[in-house]
Amino acid sequence: MQVNIFGIIQSDTKSFTANYNKADYTKVKTAGYDETSESNAVKYYALKMQDGSGFTWQGMHQVGLSGFGVDEVVEMTINCIFTKKPEFSETLTVTGG
């Protein structure tokens, strides 16, 4: 599998959009990739669907804000890179924070 690096645009970078609120944005940003650090740990991710199925993978993420126009919704975009291929599960149980 190919190794991904933030700042180099690749098709393996996946983006997720979420509604912005300060508390969630701060938590996601704090846990994310830090370009000023020499040691960015690979993290575990899960995306659970409403039917209980979902995907798990290992990788890193960065977050940014979009939507600063007049009367425009402010959203946060979470960009993920994979260090392990996402795996699908018919039933996904997520534990931890």
DOMARKOL-311829 format. One record per residue (C-alpha): residue number from 1; x, y, z; residue in one letter. Coordinates in nm, 3 decimals. Last residue first. Example, Ala and Ser with C-alpha at 12.3 -4.5 7.8 and 13.67 -1.06 7.14 Angstrom:
# residues 2
    i       xx       yy       zz  aa
    2    1.367   -0.106    0.714   S
    1    1.230   -0.450    0.780   A
//
This chain:
# residues 97
    i       xx       yy       zz  aa
   97   -1.363    0.803    2.267   G
   96   -1.373    0.433    2.331   G
   95   -1.587    0.157    2.189   T
   94   -1.738    0.115    1.843   V
   93   -1.921   -0.204    1.749   T
   92   -1.965   -0.263    1.376   L
   91   -2.193   -0.523    1.226   T
   90   -2.167   -0.602    0.853   E
   89   -1.800   -0.493    0.861   S
   88   -1.609   -0.319    0.582   F
   87   -1.233   -0.274    0.599   E
   86   -1.049    0.046    0.506   P
   85   -0.693   -0.018    0.375   K
   84   -0.422    0.065    0.625   K
   83   -0.214    0.384    0.637   T
   82   -0.514    0.584    0.518   F
   81   -0.530    0.959    0.484   I
   80   -0.822    1.154    0.624   C
   79   -0.945    1.508    0.557   N
   78   -1.204    1.644    0.802   I
   77   -1.400    1.939    0.667   T
   76   -1.567    2.166    0.919   M
   75   -1.881    2.352    0.828   E
   74   -2.002    2.708    0.872   V
   73   -2.346    2.750    0.714   V
   72   -2.365    3.056    0.488   E
   71   -2.577    3.358    0.576   D
   70   -2.303    3.586    0.436   V
   69   -2.005    3.378    0.330   G
   68   -1.763    3.199    0.563   F
   67   -1.840    2.842    0.462   G
   66   -1.533    2.627    0.524   S
   65   -1.327    2.525    0.826   L
   64   -1.032    2.288    0.850   G
   63   -0.949    1.949    0.997   V
   62   -0.653    1.715    0.954   Q
   61   -0.653    1.337    0.983   H
   60   -0.428    1.035    1.024   M
   59   -0.448    0.666    0.939   G
   58   -0.590    0.332    1.045   Q
   57   -0.916    0.193    0.914   W
   56   -1.266    0.078    1.011   T
   55   -1.582    0.078    0.800   F
   54   -1.947    0.036    0.887   G
   53   -2.256   -0.174    0.943   S
   52   -2.505   -0.096    1.219   G
   51   -2.793    0.003    0.987   D
   50   -2.737    0.374    1.061   Q
   49   -2.379    0.358    0.934   M
   48   -2.067    0.354    1.151   K
   47   -1.741    0.513    1.034   L
   46   -1.451    0.395    1.246   A
   45   -1.099    0.531    1.286   Y
   44   -0.779    0.411    1.457   Y
   43   -0.486    0.653    1.485   K
   42   -0.132    0.669    1.346   V
   41    0.085    0.878    1.575   A
   40    0.234    1.206    1.460   N
   39    0.591    1.241    1.583   S
   38    0.805    1.511    1.420   E
   37    0.554    1.780    1.512   S
   36    0.498    2.115    1.338   T
   35    0.264    1.961    1.078   E
   34    0.032    1.842    1.355   D
   33   -0.209    1.570    1.241   Y
   32   -0.531    1.549    1.438   G
   31   -0.636    1.489    1.799   A
   30   -0.626    1.860    1.888   T
   29   -0.813    1.954    1.568   K
   28   -1.092    1.701    1.633   V
   27   -1.135    1.811    1.994   K
   26   -1.128    2.184    1.906   T
   25   -1.379    2.137    1.621   Y
   24   -1.614    1.944    1.850   D
   23   -1.613    2.216    2.118   A
   22   -1.638    2.508    1.873   K
   21   -1.932    2.381    1.672   N
   20   -1.913    2.319    1.302   Y
   19   -2.145    2.084    1.113   N
   18   -1.956    1.795    0.958   A
   17   -1.801    1.721    0.617   T
   16   -1.585    1.416    0.549   F
   15   -1.294    1.415    0.305   S
   14   -1.093    1.120    0.178   K
   13   -0.727    1.143    0.075   T
   12   -0.644    0.838   -0.134   D
   11   -0.685    1.042   -0.455   S
   10   -0.370    1.232   -0.370   Q
    9   -0.287    1.595   -0.296   I
    8    0.053    1.623   -0.130   I
    7    0.017    1.853    0.171   G
    6   -0.042    1.566    0.409   F
    5    0.165    1.255    0.328   I
    4    0.029    0.920    0.211   N
    3    0.214    0.585    0.208   V
    2    0.112    0.353   -0.076   Q
    1    0.000    0.000    0.000   M
//
